[in-house]
Amino acid sequence: MSEGISVESLLEEARLTAEMPPPAERLRLREAAGLTRAQVATACGVSRGTVQNWEREGGSDPVPPGRLPYLRLLRGLAEIHPAPAAPGDPIAALFAVQPTSTGQAAAPPPPAGDETSDTQVPAAFTSLVTLRGPDGLAIEGDPGPCVRCGVETTFQSTDGRPLHSGGLCQRPAPVRTQATPPAAPAPEPTLSPAPAAAAPASVPHAASPVAARVPTRPQRRSKSAARAEADLMGLIRGAVEEEAERAAGDEDAALAALVKRAIPDVMYLFNETRATGRYEYTAYPVLPDILKKPTKKEPDQIWEARPRFHHPGYSMRSPQADITVTALDVNAAYLSALKCWLPIGKLEHTTGADGVGPKRAGVHLVTPAEWAHPHLPDPLGDRDEPGALWITDATLRLLLRLSGPKYQLTQAPTVHESWTSGASENFLDALRKLLTSAREEAIEEGDVLASEYIKAMYSKLISTMGESIHNREIERPDWMHIIHSQAYANLWGKAYKAHEAGLEVIAMMGTDELHVTGDWRQVFTEGRGVSQMKIKESDAKASGEYLVGKVGR
């Protein structure tokens, strides 16, 4: 007999591989333990997408080598989080308590909430079911106290009330009367991924000597979400360390390798941050002709309102060039622009202003009003010809704001037709926050390699959303145009802020370059954070400063 193989180990493997629980039960067990797909994937030696397929109806069935550790994990989770089983249920038989080495069956664990078994839970609460989308994922809503346990949750039941997904409720909610004040919610236990070689054990937590603090406002960020972000942050660090080690100290080679893998890596992070997403979206919608390139070298018909502004009253060639101009750089402009209204579903055609709404987004054919402020950049940028043009939702929202009572700088554009759908401003927000946190950590640690890797991820994500041979997972040119336009709109807002503070806006170019006169530090915070500004250095202007003079002075 080969070393390391025994009759008991073979029987254990045969017992575990005899039958696999259905996808719905696999999903329930993972959610009951509060584990992320990334944690399960790491423990089983597979990818996160593989685990997602295992949990989806009609997806793939687990196969070796990941099948055995996955079954061990499911069996251990079933012992901790048993589900009510009907007589003769084959799934209950699969996860029945197995005999120990002494030949006697191990005692089953006490049911969840046994310590408060005297508490009466209304039948209407015990029969509630978590609301799930077509893909089987739990759908999130506004945060509120769970109707079962009273602990804050963003998940909801089929009738719209707050309800923990799966079996995350640790105990039934006590019946509260006027004589019995509600107890503070118990802290949620922190779970870690189970090792592949052994089933996870239930470890009792010692009571904290400090009373639990009652939150004064809704906790919109759950512990499981924070743990999931920490896991993904670890993946980013791991990628940098892996390529740095592989390059044996050659930073250029390591950076080249990181840039090369930036697209698949950021798509993985995108899918992970969308794992519990509330909205469905179409990755390959039927696109109108205006969003299609006539040829590979010709652009589509969408105008992104790219600014290329130079103040007509100032010139570097003036004989009295004695006014100092500082070129400022906006940090991570495209990363900040991920916070924008994006159409989620298939674009629908409307005429007039029917497609314009606070929760709709897409592209619009408009005739803009005249811009009569030469000292401020035109929010539409430098147009090649007048008349009607197709613009994005981000540009339209900017024009509508500037025509409103707060700014009163122009008239509202005339909308002729639109291609729009229902939209969300937070669709990419989880990914934006993740990459922002990773960027801040890299800057704080002086990790240039990590900073450039993160920059490559978000910039390439945006640039390959359109018709790109480098990213086959997503094709949304409407998103690409909207995010670009949002970056330009954000820059315009900074130019207007400088103007209102008494600075002269001398130039505004691209998505991140703003040239102003005066003490800019009284207006903007200096630094490398996404909400800060820094001096833009170049070979021609190492200090970021140059001189101009007034024209005709």
N, C-alpha and C positions, 0 to 999 in steps of 0.2 A: 504494500500500500504506500502511495506517495506521501511524503511528509506534509502535514498540514491538512490532510483530508481524512475525515472520519465518517462513520456511519451516521452519527448524530448530525454532522454538518450537512451531509447529503440529504437526510430526511428534512432538516430545517429548510434547505433550499427547495426541495420538492413541495413541502407544505406551503411555502410562501408563493411559489410560482404556479400553484394549482389554479388559482382564479384571481382575476383583477377586478376590483370594484369599479362601477361605472363612473364616467367622467363627473357627473353631478356630485357623487359622494367624495371623489378626490378633491373637487373644488371646496366642498363643505368642510372637509377635514383641515385643509390648509388655512381657510379663512377662520375656522374655529380657533386655531392655534395662533392666529395673527402673523403667520409667516408670509413673506413675499415670494413671488415666483423665482426671483434671483437667489434667494437663500436655498430654496428647494433644489434649484438647478445646480448650485455649487456643491451641495451635499451629495447629489446623485451623479455628478460628473457630466452633466448635459448642459445645453443652452437654455436660456429663459424661454425662447420660442418653443422649444420642445415641450417644456412643462405646460405652456399655454395650450399646445395641441393636445396633450394628454387630458386636460381638463375641459375640453370643448367637445360637445356632442358632434359626432361625425369626424372627429380628429383622429390622430394616430394612436395606436395602442403601444404601451411601453414595451421596449425590446431590450435585450442585453446590450451593453453591460449596465445600463442605468436601471433596468427593470427590478432587479433584486434589491438594491438599496432603496429604491422608491417604495417597494412593497413593505420593506421593514419600517420605513418612515410612516407609511399609512397605517400599518398595524399598531405602531406605538401611539400615533395620534388618536386612533379609534379607541384605545384603552383610556386615554385622557378625556376625550370628547365623544362619548358614545352617543349614537343616535337612537331614538325610539324605533324598535324593529318589530315587525309583524311576525307571528308564529311561522316558522318554516322559512324565514327570510334567508336566502343563501349568502347575502352580504354579512348578516349577523353571524352566520356559521363560520364564515371566512375569518372574521376577526374575534372569534370566541377565545376566551382565556385558555392558553395552552398549558399542559402539565409542566411542572417544574422538574428539576433534576431529581427530586425526591419521589416523583411519581404522583404527587398530589397537586390538584389544581390550585393555582394562585388565587387569592381572594380578589374579587373584582373591585375596582376603585369606587369610592362613594360617588354617587351622582353629583353633578355640578349643582351647587346651591344647597347641599344637604344640611349645612350648618344652620340654614334658616328655613328648614322644612316646615316649621310651624306657620310660616308666613303664607297668607292666602293671596294668590295672584288671580285677578279676574280672568275668566275663561276667554274673554274677547282679546286679552293680551297674549295668552299662551298660544292661541291658534294663529297669530299673525305670521305672515311669510314675508321675507325680504323681497323687495321689488328688484327685478333683474331685467337687463336688456336682452336683445336677440342673441347676443354672444354669450349669455350666461353670467355676465359680470354684474355685481351689485351696483345699483344706480344711487348716486349721491344727491342730496338736496340741501336745504338750509339746515344748519346745525340746531340741535335741540336735545332735551333730555330723553333718553330711550324710554319707551313706554313700559319696558320690562324691568330694567335695572336702575333707571334714573341717571346713568352716566352719559355725558355729552357724546353725541354721534352725528355724523353727516349723512349716514345711510337712512333709508326710509322704507316703510312697509308698503304693501300693495294698496293700502288705503291712504297713503300719503303722510302717515305719522312717523316720527323718528324711531328707528329700530336698528339695533346692531346687526351687522351682516353675519350670516352663519351662526356660530355658537359663541360669539365674543362676549355675550352677557355672562358674567361670572356667578351671578345669583339672582333670583327673582326679586323684583322691587317690593319692599315692604308696603303694606297697606297703611296709608297715613291718615291720621285723624287730627282734629284740632288739638287734642291733648298730647299728641306725640309729634314733636318737631322732626322734620326730615333729617336723617343723618348725612354727614358729609360723604361724598362718593369715595369709595376705596380706590387707592392708586392701582392702575392697570399694571399687571406684571409684565416685565420685559422678557421677551422670548428670544432665543438664539437658534440658529439652524441646527437641526439634529445631525450628529455624525452619521456617515453612511453605514458604519459597521455595527451600530447598536441603536435600538429604539430609544427615543427620548423618555426620560423619567420625569415624573411630577415631583417637584421640589417645593415643599411648603415655604412660604415667605414669613420671616419674623415680623411681628407687629412693630410698626414704627413708633418710637416714643413721642414723635411730634404729630400733633393732630393734623389731619389733611386740611389744606387750605381750600376754602370754598371760592371758586373763581368768581370774580366780580363782573366778567363779561364772557360771552361765548368763546370757547376755545376752538377756533376754526382749524387749528392744526393738531391732529391727533398724534399720539405717540407712535402709532404704526407708520404714519406718513413721515414723521421725523426719522424713524429708524430706516425706512425705505430710502430716504434721501441720503442718509449716512452710508448705506450700502453702495449706492451709486457713486457717491464721492470716493469711496474706496476703490471702485472699479476704475475711475479716472486716474487716481494716484497709481494704481497697479499697472495701468497701461504705460504711463510715463516711466515708471521704474523698470518695467520689462524691456522697453525699447532702449533705455539708457544702458542697461546691463548688456543687452545684446550688441550694442554698438561699441562696447568696451571703451567708454570715455570719449568717443567721437560725437560731439554734440550735434554737428551738422548732419551726420548720418542718422542719429536718433530722431532729430526733428523731421528729416525727410521721411522716415518710416512712420512717424506719428501723423504727418500730414496725409500720407498715403492711405492710412486707415481711418482718417477722420470721418468720412462719409458713413461707412458701415457702423462705426462706433456711435456717432450721434443719432443714427436711426435706431440703434438699440436703445439708447437713452430715451429717445422720443417714445418708443413703444412702451418702455418701462414706466415713464411718467404718465402715460395714457392708460395704464393697466386698470385703473378704477375710474376712468373718465366717465363723465355723465352724458357726453354727447357722442352720437355716431357721426361718422364723416365718410365721404367718398374719396378714396385716394386717386381713382381714375374716373372722374366724371365725364359725361358727354359735354364737350366744350363748344361754345359758339365760335364761329369763324374768326371773330375779332381777336380771340385769344390764341389763334394758331398762326405759326410762322408760315408765310407763303413758300419760302425756301429756307435752307439752313442758315443762309447769310442775311436774310431779311428779317427785321423784327415784326412782331405782331402790331396791332393798332393801338395798344394802350400807352398813354402818355403818363409817365411817372412824376412829372413836375420837378424835374431835376434843376436845382438852382445853380446859376453861374452869374452871380451878381457882383458888379463893381460900381461903387458910388460915383455918379457922373460929376460930382463937385470936387473930387480929389484926384490927384495924379502924382505918380512917382517921378514924372518928367518935368514937374513944375520947377521953374528957376529958384523958387523959395520953398524947397522941400524941407520943412523944419517941424513937421508934426509927426510925432512918434505913433506908429501903428504896431499893435501886438497881434500876431497870428496865434489863435487859440485852437486847440484840438479837443473835440468831443470824444470821450472815452467810450469804447464799445457801443458805437451808435446803432449798429444792427442788432446787437443783443438787447438793447433797450426797446427797439422797435418790434420785438416779438410780442410786446403788449399792444395788441391792436385788434380791431374787429375783423374776424375772418369768417367767410361763408362756410358753413359746415356741409351742406348737402349739395345736390345738383342745382346748378344755376337756372333760374326761371326768368323768362323774358316778360317785361312789362313796358308799358308806354306812359309818357308823362312822368309824373312824380310818384306813381303808384309803387315803384320799387324802392323808394326812399323811406327809411324808418330807423328808429333808434336801435332796433335789434335785427336789422337786415344789413347785409354787406355784399359787395361785388364790384362791378364796374358800371359806369354811367356815361352816356353820351350827353354832353352839356355844352351850352354856349355861355362862357363866363362873361361877367361884367368887366368894364374897363378898370384897370388899376392905375390910380392917379397919385401915387406916392413914390416919386423917384428916389427918395432918401431911404426907402425900405425895399427889400427884395420882393419881387412879384411872387406870390405863393404858387403860381403855376410855372415858375422858372422862365427860361428863355425859350419862347415858342418860335417855331420856324414860320408859321403862318397863322393868321387870325381865323376866327370862325369856330364851328363846333368841333369838339374833340372828345375822345374816350378817356376818362380819368378813373382813378380808383376811388374806393369808398373813403380811404384815409384823406385824399386830397379834397373830396367833396365835403367831408366833415370839417376840414380846416376852413374852406371857403364859407360854409354856412356859419361857422363861429365868427369869422371876421365880418360877416354881414349882419351879425346880431347886435343887440343893444350894448353889449359890453365893449366891442371894438368900433363898430360903425365905420369900417374902413372901405367897404365896397358894397355892391348890391349882390343879392343872392343870384347864383347862376340859374339859367333856365335848363331844366332837365327834360330831355326829349325821350329817352328810353333807357332801360337798365337791364342788366343780367345779374340777378341777386338771389340769395337764399337766406334762410334763418342763420343767424350769426352768434358768435360768442367772442367776448373780449379776452377771456381767460383760457382759450384753447391751448395755447403754448406757454401759459404762465408757469406751470410746474417745471417745464424744461428750462425756461428763462431763469427761474429762481435757482435751480440746481447749478446751471452753468455760471451764474453770477456768484454763488457761494464758492464754487471751485476756483473761479478767477480771483476772488478776494483772498482766498487761502494761498494761492500761488504767488500773488503779489506780496503778501505779508511775509512769506518764506523766501522771497527772492528767487523763485523757481521760474526762470525764463522759459525753460523747455515746456513746462506745464501751461504757462500763459499762452504761448504760441499754439500749442495743441488745442486749447480751449477756443482760441480765436478761430483756428481753422475749422473746428467743428461747427460753430454757429454760422460762420460766413459761408461755408460750403453747403450747409443745410439749406440756406436761403437761395444760394445761386443755382442749386441743382433741383429746386422744387419745380422748375419749368420743364421744358423738353430737354432732358439731359441724358446722355448715354451712361453717365457715371452714377446715377441713382435710379434704379428700376422700381423702388418701393413706393414712390409717391410722384404724382404728376399733377401739380396744382399751380399753373402759371399765374392764376388769379391771386393766390397767396403770395407768390414771389413779388408781384407788382405792388400789392398792398403793403407788404413789409418794407419794400424800398421806399414807397411814398410816405409811409409813417416815419421813417428815419429822416426824410427831408422835412416833413411837417414838424418833427421835434426840433430840428435845427432852426427852422423859421421861428419857432417859439422862443428859442434862446436869443435870436437876433432882435426880436421885438422886446424882450426883457432888457437887453442891453440898451436899446434905443430909449425905452421909458426911463431908464436910470440916468440918462444924460450922456451916454457914450455915442459916438458916431460909428455906424456900421459901414466900414470901408469895403469889405468884400465878404461873400458867403459862397462857398463852393463845395460840391459833393454832398456828403452826408455828415461830415465831421469837421469842416474847416470854417472858422469864423474870425474875421479880422476887425478889430475895434480900436478906437482911440480912448485915452483916458485910463483911470484906475479900475481895471476890470476886476481886481480882487475884492472890490467893494460890492460887486454884483454876483460873482460866481465864486464858489469854493474851489481852491486849488488842490489838486490831487489826482489820483488815478482811478478813483471809484467811478461807478457808472453814472452817478449824479454829479460828478465834479468835472472840472476843466483843467487842462494843462497847456503850457506853451508848446506850440508846434515848432519843432526844430527841423531844419533842412540844411543841405550843404550850402545853399546860397545865403541863408539867414540862420546862422548857428544859434543866435540868441533868440530867434523868433520875433525880432523887431526890425522895422525898417521905417524910412521917412517918406512922407508925402507932403504935398502942398495943395492949397486951394486953387482951383482952376479960375483964371481970370482975376487973380488977386493983384 
